[in-house]
Amino acid sequence: LLKSESRPLILKFEKPNHHHATKFGGKQKAFTLTIKERGFLGLNFDINKEKGVVSLIDAIIGEQSEEAYNDTLMAFGHISGSELIQINDGDLKNKSLSEKVELLKDQERPLVLTFELPTNKE
């Protein structure tokens, strides 16, 4: 759970632009979340220390992010487990887990989060 200063929190989920589609092999494999206001993110994350990965779990019920999360869920299908791969224009590929978490906490708004959709690994 990540917290910041004040409310309201305005979230906007968007389908990836052409840059993302090209970057991920021409298939829709990512989505972007834009947080415009400082304050509580309203999202639950899984912080996997072993893998050094920050993944989206879900939105907190009753928070502004819940509606946007549900809209994105309907547009993309299963999004829980999507890995955070970019914050604003910064690629997280070579960042440590602690750097990723600090970037989430400390960035100015708007905050643009890009998540890679989970792959089916069965």
Secondary structure as GFF3:
##gff-version 3
##sequence-region A 1 122
A	DSSP	beta_strand	11	14	.	.	.	ID=ss1
A	DSSP	alpha_helix	18	23	.	.	.	ID=ss2
A	DSSP	beta_strand	30	35	.	.	.	ID=ss3
A	DSSP	beta_strand	43	48	.	.	.	ID=ss4
A	DSSP	beta_strand	53	59	.	.	.	ID=ss5
A	DSSP	alpha_helix	64	76	.	.	.	ID=ss6
A	DSSP	beta_strand	83	87	.	.	.	ID=ss7
A	DSSP	beta_strand	90	91	.	.	.	ID=ss8
A	DSSP	alpha_helix	97	106	.	.	.	ID=ss9
A	DSSP	beta_strand	111	116	.	.	.	ID=ss10
###
